[in-house]
Amino acid sequence: MMFDGTSMIAINGEVKAITSQFTLRDEVVSAVVDLDEVISHRSGSARRMQAIKEPRYPSIPLDVSLTSKGEDVDPAVRLSATIDVKYLEPEAEISLGPAAWLPLSGGIDSASTAVIVYSMCRMVAQNVESGNKDVIQDLRRICGEPHGSEWLPTDPKEICNILLHTCYMGSENSSQETRQRARDLATSIGSFHFNADIDEIVAGFTRLFKCLWGFDLSKLDLRRFIKWATVNLDLSVLSNFLSATPVAELVPLSAEMTDEEDMGLTYDELSIFGRLRYIIRATHFVFELEMLILERRIERLGHDLRPILYPALTWAYDKCLKVVERLEGATTTALPSAKTE
C-alpha cells in the first residue's frame, strides 16, 4: 500500500510545508509555526456577540517547553514562510498514481495500462539513479535477483522487460493495424511481447459484451492521458493510437462497426454520464433533467441494461415526464406511463 503523498503543515489556511505527491522516497517535512496565531485568528473571525455566548475553553499551564528550555525567544529561529501548493495535472496523476501501486490489444485502453506500467518503471529507474537504497533492494527482490546481486538497471525499458509481459490476443477478425500498433508500443516501452490466437473464445466474448454495460474511466480522460504521455514520457508511437478509430474487432472487419456506432452513444455523451453518476452523484431525476438541458434524447439511455435490476423509480419518472411536457408542450396522454408494480 502506498500513500499518495502531499502530507502538509498548515496554519490558518496557509501551507508552510508539504511532501511530494506520488513519490517512492520516504519524506518527512517540518515547519516552524506560532501556535498563538491560531488563537488570534479564531478570535478575530468570530462575531463578538456570538463569542460571548460560547463556553470558555480552559487554558491549562504546563511546566513543559516545546523549544529550548529557559528561552522564550530564539533570535536564530524564523517562522516558516508560506508556500504555494502546486497540483499535478490530471494526466500526470493518471500516470503517477496507478503506477505507484499498480493485454495489449492495439487499442487505447490497453495502451493506457501499458503506459502506466512504463511510467512506474521510469519512477523506479529515477530512484535507482539517485541511489535510493530501499527502492534498489525492493527492485532486486521483485525481479528475482539472487542475494548479494549488484544489478543496477540503467534504463526503464530494462525494468519493464522483466515486470511487464504483453500479449496481442488476435483472431481472424483482427487487423494488421492493431497488431502493428501493439508491437510498436511494446518495443517503445521495452515490454516482453508475444502474440496469441483467441479465435475459440471470441464468440463467448461477443455474447458477453452484448449483455453487459458499464461506466469506467472516461475515454476522453484516457485520450488526454495518452496525448500527455506522447510528449512527457517521450512515446511518439502513441500518436498512432490517438488517430485510430475505436473498434472492438470481435466480428469480421467487413461487418465491423465503430464502438460509438455499436453503443449508439458517443464517448462525449458517455463522459457526461460518468460525470453525472460518479462525480456529481446525480439522482435519477437530475440525471434525466441534465440530458434534457443538453438536448439529449431520453430514449438513448435505453442502451444501459442495468436499470432493469433497479427498484421502480415512479416518482422520478413521473417528474421527468412533467418536465418533458413543460418543455415540449406535449400532453401526458402522448407519453408512456410509469409502471408501479
Wavefront OBJ file of the C-alpha trace (Angstrom):
o trace
v 0.000 0.000 0.000
v 1.261 3.467 -0.833
v 0.054 6.842 0.422
v -0.284 9.334 -2.408
v 1.682 11.973 -0.508
v 1.069 15.703 -0.057
v 1.130 15.495 3.738
v 1.228 19.107 4.795
v 1.707 21.518 7.673
v -0.754 24.404 7.529
v -1.797 27.154 9.887
v -4.811 29.426 9.457
v -5.260 28.270 5.877
v -1.647 28.896 4.850
v 0.568 25.961 3.854
v 4.045 26.037 5.393
v 5.412 22.670 4.251
v 4.252 19.782 2.065
v 5.639 16.427 0.913
v 5.906 15.280 -2.691
v 2.966 13.608 -4.410
v 3.330 10.012 -5.672
v 6.948 9.514 -4.688
v 8.892 6.373 -3.846
v 11.022 8.224 -1.295
v 10.303 8.322 2.429
v 9.772 12.004 3.217
v 9.408 13.927 6.477
v 8.841 17.685 6.473
v 8.943 20.158 9.335
v 7.989 23.780 9.833
v 8.230 26.454 12.498
v 4.856 27.980 13.394
v 3.462 30.196 16.137
v 0.517 28.459 17.785
v -0.636 31.777 19.269
v -1.564 32.812 15.734
v -4.303 30.165 15.785
v -5.936 31.660 18.876
v -5.701 35.160 17.397
v -7.138 34.029 14.050
v -10.097 32.233 15.603
v -10.897 35.077 17.948
v -10.807 37.685 15.214
v -13.116 35.791 12.854
v -15.929 35.319 15.419
v -18.683 37.867 15.956
v -18.392 39.427 19.404
v -21.971 38.627 20.481
v -21.556 35.026 19.392
v -18.194 34.792 21.100
v -19.683 35.978 24.397
v -22.269 33.180 24.334
v -19.734 30.474 23.575
v -18.321 28.483 26.513
v -14.818 29.467 27.544
v -12.198 26.854 26.851
v -9.924 26.368 29.856
v -6.223 27.110 29.490
v -4.020 24.767 31.480
v -0.405 25.869 32.046
v 2.184 23.081 31.943
v 5.773 23.092 33.010
v 6.794 21.874 29.555
v 8.555 23.701 26.743
v 8.423 22.746 23.086
v 11.513 24.865 22.404
v 14.839 25.292 24.138
v 14.375 25.245 27.908
v 14.767 28.554 29.630
v 14.442 30.575 26.442
v 11.192 32.209 25.394
v 12.629 33.725 22.216
v 15.371 32.349 19.999
v 16.508 35.045 17.537
v 18.052 32.360 15.326
v 14.647 30.727 14.701
v 12.425 32.141 11.987
v 8.804 31.239 11.262
v 8.396 29.166 8.110
v 7.280 31.132 5.060
v 4.013 30.414 3.290
v 4.451 28.320 0.141
v 2.331 27.926 -2.968
v 0.857 24.455 -3.421
v 1.463 23.027 -6.886
v -1.023 20.435 -8.099
v -0.314 17.812 -10.732
v -2.227 17.865 -13.990
v -4.948 15.166 -14.175
v -2.948 13.430 -16.907
v 0.135 13.353 -14.662
v -1.934 11.903 -11.810
v -3.153 9.114 -14.112
v 0.470 8.409 -14.976
v 1.954 8.513 -11.465
v -0.910 7.395 -9.239
v -1.689 3.893 -10.565
v 1.978 3.455 -11.495
v 2.907 3.632 -7.847
v 0.558 0.849 -6.711
v -0.302 -0.939 -9.558
v -3.433 -7.471 -22.514
v -2.150 -5.251 -25.152
v -4.753 -5.203 -27.960
v -3.600 -2.252 -30.021
v -6.406 -0.071 -28.655
v -6.200 2.994 -26.432
v -7.473 1.218 -23.276
v -4.762 -1.431 -23.131
v -2.210 1.124 -24.337
v -3.046 3.280 -21.321
v -2.480 0.323 -18.994
v 0.889 -0.420 -20.567
v 1.949 3.225 -20.431
v 1.029 3.434 -16.728
v 3.283 0.437 -16.009
v 6.046 2.051 -18.074
v 5.578 5.238 -16.047
v 6.124 3.142 -12.915
v 9.364 1.788 -14.407
v 10.507 5.349 -15.102
v 9.842 6.307 -11.484
v 11.811 3.302 -10.269
v 14.698 3.997 -12.666
v 14.916 7.605 -11.477
v 15.155 6.434 -7.854
v 17.790 3.850 -8.774
v 19.827 6.568 -10.467
v 19.551 8.789 -7.367
v 20.781 5.931 -5.171
v 17.582 5.170 -3.228
v 18.735 2.030 -1.384
v 15.237 0.920 -0.353
v 13.968 1.060 -3.953
v 17.057 -0.728 -5.261
v 16.674 -3.501 -2.689
v 12.946 -3.932 -3.429
v 13.554 -3.916 -7.183
v 16.183 -6.649 -6.985
v 13.900 -8.775 -4.833
v 10.839 -8.332 -7.091
v 12.864 -9.043 -10.233
v 14.212 -12.282 -8.756
v 17.826 -11.243 -8.371
v 19.869 -13.552 -6.122
v 21.035 -12.435 -2.692
v 24.085 -10.217 -2.957
v 23.317 -9.133 -6.526
v 24.796 -5.804 -7.615
v 22.392 -5.395 -10.563
v 21.557 -1.739 -11.274
v 19.307 -1.108 -14.296
v 20.207 1.962 -16.327
v 17.069 2.152 -18.486
v 13.368 1.918 -17.564
v 12.929 -0.420 -20.557
v 15.210 -2.902 -18.837
v 12.910 -2.922 -15.819
v 9.772 -3.022 -17.962
v 11.036 -6.057 -19.882
v 11.150 -8.015 -16.622
v 7.977 -6.745 -14.959
v 5.578 -6.344 -17.895
v 4.650 -9.129 -20.315
v 2.240 -8.009 -23.043
v 0.295 -10.234 -25.389
v -1.556 -9.363 -28.579
v -4.624 -11.607 -28.456
v -5.550 -11.740 -32.109
v -8.222 -13.599 -34.046
v -9.365 -13.920 -37.636
v -11.202 -10.627 -37.093
v -8.081 -8.720 -36.030
v -6.456 -6.210 -38.331
v -2.813 -5.785 -39.183
v -3.009 -2.190 -37.970
v -3.834 -3.082 -34.361
v -1.275 -5.897 -34.362
v 1.416 -3.477 -35.556
v 0.444 -0.771 -33.062
v 0.716 -3.285 -30.209
v 4.138 -4.424 -31.428
v 5.407 -0.837 -31.838
v 4.272 0.188 -28.359
v 5.825 -2.922 -26.779
v 9.116 -2.055 -28.482
v 8.952 1.558 -27.300
v 8.392 0.692 -23.627
v 10.515 -2.472 -23.610
v 7.852 -4.969 -22.511
v 8.262 -8.709 -23.163
v 5.793 -9.111 -26.028
v 4.295 -12.065 -27.874
v 1.191 -12.952 -29.929
v -1.603 -15.413 -29.188
v -4.633 -16.671 -31.138
v -8.001 -16.491 -29.355
v -10.426 -17.470 -32.116
v -12.140 -20.058 -29.912
v -13.159 -17.596 -27.211
v -14.060 -14.571 -29.352
v -17.652 -15.805 -29.767
v -18.037 -16.037 -25.998
v -16.696 -12.531 -25.530
v -19.084 -11.221 -28.170
v -22.104 -12.649 -26.339
v -20.797 -11.324 -23.033
v -20.289 -7.791 -24.317
v -23.814 -7.723 -25.715
v -25.187 -8.444 -22.217
v -23.002 -6.123 -20.153
v -22.692 -2.408 -19.949
v -20.547 -0.384 -17.590
v -19.091 3.043 -16.970
v -15.397 3.220 -16.188
v -12.659 5.803 -16.588
v -13.768 8.272 -19.232
v -12.432 7.537 -22.701
v -11.833 11.273 -23.081
v -9.620 11.217 -19.970
v -7.691 8.299 -21.450
v -7.168 10.171 -24.692
v -5.913 13.232 -22.806
v -3.576 10.984 -20.816
v -2.210 9.299 -23.951
v -1.697 12.715 -25.569
v 0.153 13.875 -22.436
v 2.288 10.705 -22.344
v 3.227 11.134 -26.000
v 5.210 14.234 -25.020
v 6.048 13.838 -21.325
v 7.037 10.155 -21.490
v 8.670 10.534 -24.920
v 6.470 7.887 -26.565
v 5.812 9.199 -30.074
v 4.315 5.816 -31.041
v 1.202 6.754 -29.051
v 0.167 9.238 -31.732
v -0.959 6.226 -33.796
v -3.368 5.224 -31.027
v -4.888 8.716 -30.904
v -5.628 8.736 -34.627
v -7.110 5.207 -34.648
v -10.900 4.709 -34.657
v -12.014 2.673 -31.598
v -13.161 -0.753 -32.844
v -13.609 -3.940 -30.802
v -12.632 -6.305 -33.677
v -14.883 -9.100 -32.366
v -16.637 -9.632 -35.699
v -15.300 -9.738 -39.286
v -13.920 -6.397 -40.403
v -16.455 -6.255 -43.257
v -19.305 -6.127 -40.710
v -17.453 -4.197 -38.003
v -18.954 -1.052 -36.554
v -17.096 1.528 -34.540
v -17.537 1.428 -30.766
v -19.729 4.530 -30.866
v -21.939 3.111 -33.622
v -22.265 -0.185 -31.753
v -23.238 1.535 -28.484
v -25.492 4.128 -30.041
v -23.697 6.734 -27.933
v -20.655 8.900 -28.446
v -17.766 8.960 -25.993
v -18.585 12.627 -25.349
v -22.028 11.539 -24.133
v -20.572 8.721 -22.035
v -18.213 11.220 -20.434
v -21.203 13.343 -19.416
v -22.911 10.263 -17.974
v -19.817 9.424 -15.962
v -19.562 12.952 -14.569
v -23.211 12.939 -13.508
v -23.169 9.461 -11.955
v -19.764 9.357 -10.261
v -18.689 12.951 -9.615
v -21.930 14.879 -9.082
v -23.739 11.740 -7.769
v -26.840 12.913 -9.574
v -30.204 11.394 -8.751
v -32.287 9.769 -11.479
v -34.334 12.940 -11.934
v -31.306 15.261 -12.054
v -29.614 12.873 -14.492
v -32.572 12.930 -16.886
v -33.024 16.681 -16.498
v -29.401 17.290 -17.393
v -29.873 15.222 -20.526
v -32.859 17.357 -21.492
v -30.914 20.550 -20.935
v -28.123 19.188 -23.136
v -30.746 18.274 -25.769
v -30.023 14.570 -25.482
v -32.853 12.183 -26.344
v -34.108 10.249 -23.297
v -34.643 7.086 -25.308
v -30.909 6.897 -25.971
v -30.469 5.962 -22.309
v -32.209 2.691 -23.123
v -28.835 1.232 -24.136
v -27.986 0.906 -20.415
v -29.448 -2.501 -19.492
v -28.754 -2.250 -15.785
v -31.888 -0.241 -14.803
v -33.938 -3.436 -15.187
v -32.272 -4.529 -11.958
v -33.130 -1.329 -10.089
v -36.290 -0.781 -7.973
v -39.151 1.166 -9.551
v -38.429 4.910 -9.777
v -42.014 6.000 -10.260
v -41.702 9.415 -8.592
v -38.575 10.372 -10.546
v -40.021 9.029 -13.797
v -43.276 10.984 -13.437
v -41.276 14.075 -12.534
v -39.277 13.696 -15.735
v -42.460 13.369 -17.791
v -43.792 16.611 -16.344
v -40.589 18.388 -17.302
v -40.795 16.967 -20.828
v -44.406 18.094 -21.064
v -43.498 21.576 -19.955
v -40.540 21.847 -22.308
v -42.121 20.326 -25.398
v -45.715 21.353 -24.857
v -46.776 17.712 -25.060
v -49.722 16.135 -23.259
v -49.393 13.390 -20.689
v -51.593 11.108 -22.838
v -48.973 11.145 -25.564
v -46.291 9.899 -23.163
v -45.878 6.402 -21.685
v -46.950 5.948 -18.072
v -44.606 4.647 -15.423
v -45.030 1.121 -14.126
v -45.966 0.999 -10.472
v -45.521 -2.721 -9.903
l 1 2 3 4 5 6 7 8 9 10 11 12 13 14 15 16 17 18 19 20 21 22 23 24 25 26 27 28 29 30 31 32 33 34 35 36 37 38 39 40 41 42 43 44 45 46 47 48 49 50 51 52 53 54 55 56 57 58 59 60 61 62 63 64 65 66 67 68 69 70 71 72 73 74 75 76 77 78 79 80 81 82 83 84 85 86 87 88 89 90 91 92 93 94 95 96 97 98 99 100 101 102
l 103 104 105 106 107 108 109 110 111 112 113 114 115 116 117 118 119 120 121 122 123 124 125 126 127 128 129 130 131 132 133 134 135 136 137 138 139 140 141 142 143 144 145 146 147 148 149 150 151 152 153 154 155 156 157 158 159 160 161 162 163 164 165 166 167 168 169 170 171 172 173 174 175 176 177 178 179 180 181 182 183 184 185 186 187 188 189 190 191 192 193 194 195 196 197 198 199 200 201 202 203 204 205 206 207 208 209 210 211 212 213 214 215 216 217 218 219 220 221 222 223 224 225 226 227 228 229 230 231 232 233 234 235 236 237 238 239 240 241 242 243 244 245 246 247 248 249 250 251 252 253 254 255 256 257 258 259 260 261 262 263 264 265 266 267 268 269 270 271 272 273 274 275 276 277 278 279 280 281 282 283 284 285 286 287 288 289 290 291 292 293 294 295 296 297 298 299 300 301 302 303 304 305 306 307 308 309 310 311 312 313 314 315 316 317 318 319 320 321 322 323 324 325 326 327 328 329 330 331 332 333 334 335 336 337 338 339 340 341
